[in-house]
Amino acid sequence: MPAEWETGGVTLVAWPHEATDWAEMLDQVDKCYTGLVAALAEEQLVVILTPEVERVKSLLRNIDQSRLLIVGIDTDDTWTRDYAPLTVIDANGCCRLLDFMFNGWGLKFASSNDNLVNSRLKQMGLFTAPLENHRGFVLEGGSVESDGNGTLLTTTRCLMSPNRNAQMSREEIEKVLRDTFGFTHQLWLDHGELEGDDTDSHIDTLARLAPGNTIIYVGTHDTTDSHYACLQRMAAQLREFRNPFGQPYNLLELPLPDAIYDEEGNRLPATYANYLVTPTTVYMPVYNQQRNDRLACDIIRIAFPEHRVVPVNCEALIRQHGSLHCATMQLDPTTICI
């Protein structure tokens, strides 16, 4: 499985619509997605899934249409990171696409349409690369991180969730990941969670692998914050992690955004770790918090000094408990019919 910064050229998103949980704030999230697609389309093709093709075309009429591919298809939700295909590179250097079971983050939400997106796109002729059936195993893309050299970073809480692959032991899950993705070094993060997170601690909300033997993670030094204790335990475990050569990782800490709450007073899982990396750009979620947003972008520039850092306002996305990385999936141009 390549590192995220090694792949790209195409990004897959699914547009919010009236039949999703976005119905009550569709205008706000339309603006958010328009800004996101505009930013992505500056350097790559954006494939947009939607059951409302003409509406989305109208919203995106001011964006270079040669950078957009709008596909009519039914979806339950917008979080393509978790149900779109995952990419691996085979021994011949060719990309292959893997299709896993998606069950709504452990049977929490409706997922019948999202679970079939990959097979339907294959039937429609979008994918030119092989789409391998791994639907006997429940896996979301936001739960796994690769450094491109055989190391997996994931969380115990998600992959060992009883509503995903309860019939399997940790050793059996490790074998699936090793055999399927080529992982030879597996790091299991046992601590860390964000209030309002429906994913059971996806790794892309907490910690990310980066070039140069680096892990970027979310932390807080505010002892009054409800996340303080669990994030301190997470940081302590990250300090204990070693790479395949027995060396500790270089650790870079991202700030935790100031608390954002929904209308009922529930805290939302805002995080700066939910960024998207392409070979040239880091698309960074920001939340209209000037100091925190700037600091988070500056830290990402340390980890990716040759990349552009493009902030994308994700205040609307966080209202449905997700952010930028959750809403996107990178694909290699050789895997789709352009």
ZAVOMAR-699363 format. One line per field, with one value per residue (C-alpha): x, y, z; residue in one letter; residue number from 1. Coordinates in nm, 3 decimals, decimal comma, always signed. Example, Ala and Ser with C-alpha at 12.3 -4.5 7.8 and 13.67 -1.06 7.14 Angstrom:
REM residues 2
east = c(+1,230  +1,367)
north = c(-0,450  -0,106)
up = c(+0,780  +0,714)
aa = c(A  S)
i = c(1  2)
//
This chain:
REM residues 338
east = c(+0,000  +0,163  +0,191  -0,072  +0,189  +0,307  -0,027  -0,283  -0,383  -0,752  -0,969  -1,306  -1,578  -1,952  -2,175  -2,425  -2,792  -3,142  -3,152  -2,847  -2,805  -2,703  -3,062  -3,108  -2,788  -2,754  -2,674  -2,383  -2,233  -2,284  -2,057  -1,804  -1,793  -1,773  -1,468  -1,314  -1,365  -1,236  -0,917  -0,866  -0,941  -0,650  -0,412  -0,607  -0,920  -1,209  -1,459  -1,789  -2,052  -2,409  -2,768  -2,832  -2,605  -2,768  -2,780  -2,412  -2,322  -2,496  -2,314  -1,977  -2,040  -1,755  -1,491  -1,286  -1,510  -1,214  -1,105  -1,442  -1,608  -1,961  -2,105  -2,473  -2,500  -2,698  -2,515  -2,612  -2,348  -2,043  -1,749  -1,576  -1,260  -1,437  -1,613  -1,419  -1,161  -0,816  -0,512  -0,221  +0,070  +0,153  +0,492  +0,477  +0,428  +0,061  -0,217  -0,496  -0,814  -0,946  -1,316  -1,397  -1,724  -1,856  -2,117  -2,174  -1,889  -1,991  -2,366  -2,426  -2,571  -2,741  -2,485  -2,658  -2,584  -2,234  -2,143  -2,222  -2,056  -1,736  -1,904  -2,149  -1,868  -1,689  -2,004  -2,036  -1,684  -1,519  -1,244  -0,990  -0,777  -0,881  -1,128  -1,051  -1,331  -1,239  -1,595  -1,561  -1,366  -1,501  -1,254  -1,271  -0,997  -0,978  -0,871  -0,537  -0,219  +0,074  +0,426  +0,471  +0,747  +0,542  +0,442  +0,079  -0,050  -0,399  -0,606  -0,709  -1,045  -1,156  -1,014  -1,110  -1,463  -1,716  -1,944  -1,680  -1,486  -1,584  -1,519  -1,148  -0,863  -0,605  -0,357  -0,608  -0,677  -0,303  -0,269  -0,543  -0,371  -0,033  -0,157  -0,378  -0,165  +0,187  +0,230  +0,530  +0,538  +0,212  +0,168  -0,150  -0,245  -0,438  -0,522  -0,684  -1,039  -1,234  -1,576  -1,842  -1,640  -1,862  -1,573  -1,441  -1,114  -1,012  -0,639  -0,688  -0,847  -0,553  -0,215  -0,067  +0,248  +0,469  +0,799  +1,129  +1,029  +0,774  +0,437  +0,212  -0,041  -0,304  -0,235  -0,340  -0,168  -0,491  -0,545  -0,910  -0,987  -1,183  -0,936  -0,626  -0,578  -0,642  -0,428  -0,144  -0,162  -0,163  +0,146  +0,324  +0,256  +0,374  +0,703  +0,741  +0,681  +0,981  +1,024  +1,136  +1,499  +1,433  +1,450  +1,200  +0,982  +1,017  +0,698  +0,521  +0,224  -0,072  -0,289  -0,638  -0,890  -1,085  -1,405  -1,684  -2,035  -2,356  -2,697  -2,757  -2,429  -2,245  -1,879  -1,783  -1,466  -1,270  -0,912  -0,625  -0,501  -0,774  -0,575  -0,530  -0,181  -0,105  +0,244  +0,257  -0,002  -0,145  -0,511  -0,557  -0,888  -0,931  -1,211  -1,201  -0,971  -0,698  -0,424  -0,486  -0,538  -0,212  -0,015  -0,148  -0,056  +0,293  +0,350  +0,239  +0,491  +0,767  +0,665  +0,609  +0,857  +0,830  +0,448  +0,201  -0,032  -0,384  -0,632  -0,993  -1,266  -1,432  -1,666  -1,964  -1,813  -1,750  -2,124  -2,172  -1,872  -1,623  -1,362  -1,154  -0,974  -1,298  -1,464  -1,196  -1,020  -0,711  -0,682  -0,409  -0,507  -0,416  -0,699  -0,991  -1,133  -1,084)
north = c(+0,000  +0,325  +0,624  +0,887  +1,140  +0,894  +0,861  +1,095  +1,282  +1,203  +1,267  +1,103  +1,289  +1,234  +1,541  +1,594  +1,576  +1,593  +1,222  +1,250  +1,392  +1,719  +1,805  +2,068  +2,257  +2,184  +2,545  +2,560  +2,227  +2,306  +2,609  +2,397  +2,131  +2,393  +2,542  +2,199  +2,092  +2,427  +2,384  +2,023  +2,103  +2,347  +2,053  +1,734  +1,566  +1,549  +1,265  +1,364  +1,107  +1,235  +1,132  +1,498  +1,550  +1,865  +2,038  +1,972  +2,083  +2,413  +2,462  +2,396  +2,591  +2,837  +2,565  +2,433  +2,151  +1,961  +1,897  +1,751  +1,415  +1,406  +1,056  +0,985  +0,729  +0,683  +0,738  +0,730  +0,976  +1,174  +1,009  +0,847  +0,786  +0,500  +0,324  +0,412  +0,157  +0,138  +0,131  -0,112  -0,148  -0,500  -0,655  -0,523  -0,165  -0,159  -0,018  -0,246  -0,140  -0,323  -0,332  -0,402  -0,437  -0,105  -0,138  +0,222  +0,242  -0,063  -0,067  +0,290  +0,436  +0,334  +0,212  -0,002  +0,239  +0,335  -0,030  -0,091  +0,221  +0,046  -0,245  -0,008  +0,220  -0,083  -0,188  +0,167  +0,144  +0,406  +0,176  +0,045  -0,124  -0,459  -0,425  -0,705  -0,840  -0,834  -0,794  -1,066  -0,813  -0,483  -0,198  +0,179  +0,378  +0,627  +0,350  +0,265  +0,466  +0,347  +0,487  +0,315  +0,094  -0,176  +0,002  +0,021  +0,267  +0,198  +0,200  -0,095  +0,061  +0,071  -0,247  -0,455  -0,310  -0,591  -0,461  -0,492  -0,819  -0,963  -1,319  -1,245  -1,213  -0,937  -1,186  -1,289  -0,925  -0,860  -1,150  -1,009  -0,671  -0,828  -1,052  -0,788  -0,474  -0,610  -0,463  -0,611  -0,375  -0,297  -0,023  -0,041  +0,277  +0,185  +0,535  +0,848  +0,940  +1,255  +1,350  +1,320  +1,078  +0,810  +0,611  +0,448  +0,645  +0,634  +0,690  +0,987  +1,183  +1,126  +1,048  +1,032  +0,886  +1,133  +1,123  +1,109  +0,857  +1,107  +1,076  +1,382  +1,366  +1,572  +1,691  +1,941  +2,091  +2,229  +2,022  +2,135  +1,990  +1,664  +1,513  +1,591  +1,258  +1,027  +1,235  +1,237  +0,856  +0,847  +1,070  +0,850  +0,540  +0,719  +0,793  +0,420  +0,321  +0,206  +0,171  -0,160  -0,066  -0,012  +0,367  +0,603  +0,820  +1,194  +1,332  +1,655  +1,768  +1,944  +2,164  +2,051  +2,300  +2,503  +2,322  +2,339  +2,238  +2,145  +2,300  +2,055  +2,143  +1,827  +1,866  +1,791  +1,599  +1,881  +1,780  +1,908  +1,553  +1,504  +1,650  +1,513  +1,476  +1,455  +1,435  +1,816  +1,958  +1,919  +2,019  +2,132  +2,150  +2,479  +2,595  +2,977  +2,973  +3,209  +3,114  +2,738  +2,724  +2,908  +2,697  +2,371  +2,476  +2,580  +2,239  +2,059  +2,267  +2,128  +1,771  +1,845  +2,125  +2,074  +2,077  +2,359  +2,385  +2,484  +2,564  +2,455  +2,578  +2,270  +2,435  +2,289  +1,939  +1,909  +1,960  +1,601  +1,475  +1,454  +1,666  +1,697  +1,362  +1,179  +1,345  +1,252  +0,949  +0,972  +0,753  +0,704  +0,827  +0,486  +0,323  +0,512  +0,579  +0,953)
up = c(+0,000  -0,107  +0,122  +0,059  -0,055  -0,321  -0,500  -0,644  -0,953  -0,905  -0,600  -0,543  -0,350  -0,298  -0,303  -0,017  -0,111  +0,037  +0,123  +0,349  +0,698  +0,532  +0,434  +0,706  +0,614  +0,245  +0,146  +0,391  +0,289  -0,082  -0,032  +0,156  -0,116  -0,389  -0,217  -0,166  -0,528  -0,656  -0,453  -0,567  -0,932  -0,946  -0,982  -1,047  -1,175  -0,927  -0,964  -0,804  -0,710  -0,688  -0,758  -0,855  -1,155  -1,293  -0,953  -0,895  -1,247  -1,179  -0,849  -1,017  -1,338  -1,262  -1,224  -1,517  -1,642  -1,786  -1,425  -1,322  -1,384  -1,241  -1,205  -1,137  -0,857  -0,533  -0,204  +0,163  +0,279  +0,172  +0,346  +0,048  +0,251  +0,419  +0,133  -0,182  -0,305  -0,148  -0,375  -0,367  -0,607  -0,725  -0,800  -1,157  -1,038  -1,142  -0,926  -0,809  -0,630  -0,323  -0,231  +0,135  +0,322  +0,453  +0,729  +0,839  +1,093  +1,287  +1,207  +1,329  +1,009  +0,685  +0,433  +0,170  -0,118  -0,005  +0,039  -0,330  -0,474  -0,584  -0,761  -0,932  -1,050  -1,188  -1,374  -1,512  -1,653  -1,432  -1,306  -1,553  -1,287  -1,138  -0,848  -0,604  -0,385  -0,014  +0,109  +0,369  +0,577  +0,716  +0,669  +0,625  +0,456  +0,742  +0,979  +0,814  +0,747  +0,535  +0,504  +0,168  +0,309  +0,479  +0,801  +0,909  +1,172  +1,305  +1,625  +1,836  +1,920  +1,557  +1,408  +1,711  +1,724  +1,790  +1,513  +1,243  +1,248  +1,585  +1,477  +1,431  +1,680  +1,657  +1,512  +1,243  +1,157  +1,134  +0,892  +0,668  +0,664  +0,597  +0,319  +0,157  +0,179  +0,223  +0,572  +0,751  +1,051  +1,231  +1,492  +1,701  +1,884  +2,199  +2,324  +2,185  +2,097  +2,016  +2,150  +1,884  +1,671  +1,516  +1,368  +1,688  +1,662  +1,301  +1,280  +1,044  +1,328  +1,563  +1,407  +1,057  +0,909  +0,720  +0,528  +0,713  +0,982  +1,117  +1,290  +1,310  +1,591  +1,772  +2,125  +2,387  +2,689  +2,833  +3,146  +3,159  +2,815  +2,826  +2,578  +2,782  +2,960  +2,663  +2,426  +2,679  +2,694  +2,315  +2,296  +2,549  +2,338  +2,023  +2,198  +2,260  +1,897  +1,694  +1,320  +1,161  +1,234  +1,604  +1,582  +1,748  +1,530  +1,491  +1,645  +1,543  +1,751  +1,593  +1,816  +1,905  +1,764  +2,016  +2,109  +1,849  +1,959  +1,781  +1,852  +2,139  +2,307  +2,203  +2,117  +1,757  +1,661  +1,498  +1,420  +1,207  +1,148  +0,889  +0,599  +0,245  +0,094  -0,278  -0,430  -0,438  -0,199  +0,150  +0,169  +0,526  +0,716  +0,899  +1,128  +1,129  +1,434  +1,324  +1,570  +1,568  +1,191  +1,125  +1,373  +1,229  +0,874  +0,987  +1,150  +0,834  +0,636  +0,859  +0,772  +0,402  +0,318  -0,059  -0,062  -0,098  +0,201  +0,095  +0,377  +0,316  +0,550  +0,701  +0,953  +0,767  +0,736  +1,108  +1,170  +1,052  +1,251  +0,964  +0,791  +0,476  +0,466  +0,546  +0,246  -0,010  -0,155  -0,373  -0,681  -0,937  -1,287  -1,431  -1,235  -1,390  -1,735  -1,791)
aa = c(M  P  A  E  W  E  T  G  G  V  T  L  V  A  W  P  H  E  A  T  D  W  A  E  M  L  D  Q  V  D  K  C  Y  T  G  L  V  A  A  L  A  E  E  Q  L  V  V  I  L  T  P  E  V  E  R  V  K  S  L  L  R  N  I  D  Q  S  R  L  L  I  V  G  I  D  T  D  D  T  W  T  R  D  Y  A  P  L  T  V  I  D  A  N  G  C  C  R  L  L  D  F  M  F  N  G  W  G  L  K  F  A  S  S  N  D  N  L  V  N  S  R  L  K  Q  M  G  L  F  T  A  P  L  E  N  H  R  G  F  V  L  E  G  G  S  V  E  S  D  G  N  G  T  L  L  T  T  T  R  C  L  M  S  P  N  R  N  A  Q  M  S  R  E  E  I  E  K  V  L  R  D  T  F  G  F  T  H  Q  L  W  L  D  H  G  E  L  E  G  D  D  T  D  S  H  I  D  T  L  A  R  L  A  P  G  N  T  I  I  Y  V  G  T  H  D  T  T  D  S  H  Y  A  C  L  Q  R  M  A  A  Q  L  R  E  F  R  N  P  F  G  Q  P  Y  N  L  L  E  L  P  L  P  D  A  I  Y  D  E  E  G  N  R  L  P  A  T  Y  A  N  Y  L  V  T  P  T  T  V  Y  M  P  V  Y  N  Q  Q  R  N  D  R  L  A  C  D  I  I  R  I  A  F  P  E  H  R  V  V  P  V  N  C  E  A  L  I  R  Q  H  G  S  L  H  C  A  T  M  Q  L  D  P  T  T  I  C  I)
i = c(1  2  3  4  5  6  7  8  9  10  11  12  13  14  15  16  17  18  19  20  21  22  23  24  25  26  27  28  29  30  31  32  33  34  35  36  37  38  39  40  41  42  43  44  45  46  47  48  49  50  51  52  53  54  55  56  57  58  59  60  61  62  63  64  65  66  67  68  69  70  71  72  73  74  75  76  77  78  79  80  81  82  83  84  85  86  87  88  89  90  91  92  93  94  95  96  97  98  99  100  101  102  103  104  105  106  107  108  109  110  111  112  113  114  115  116  117  118  119  120  121  122  123  124  125  126  127  128  129  130  131  132  133  134  135  136  137  138  139  140  141  142  143  144  145  146  147  148  149  150  151  152  153  154  155  156  157  158  159  160  161  162  163  164  165  166  167  168  169  170  171  172  173  174  175  176  177  178  179  180  181  182  183  184  185  186  187  188  189  190  191  192  193  194  195  196  197  198  199  200  201  202  203  204  205  206  207  208  209  210  211  212  213  214  215  216  217  218  219  220  221  222  223  224  225  226  227  228  229  230  231  232  233  234  235  236  237  238  239  240  241  242  243  244  245  246  247  248  249  250  251  252  253  254  255  256  257  258  259  260  261  262  263  264  265  266  267  268  269  270  271  272  273  274  275  276  277  278  279  280  281  282  283  284  285  286  287  288  289  290  291  292  293  294  295  296  297  298  299  300  301  302  303  304  305  306  307  308  309  310  311  312  313  314  315  316  317  318  319  320  321  322  323  324  325  326  327  328  329  330  331  332  333  334  335  336  337  338)
//
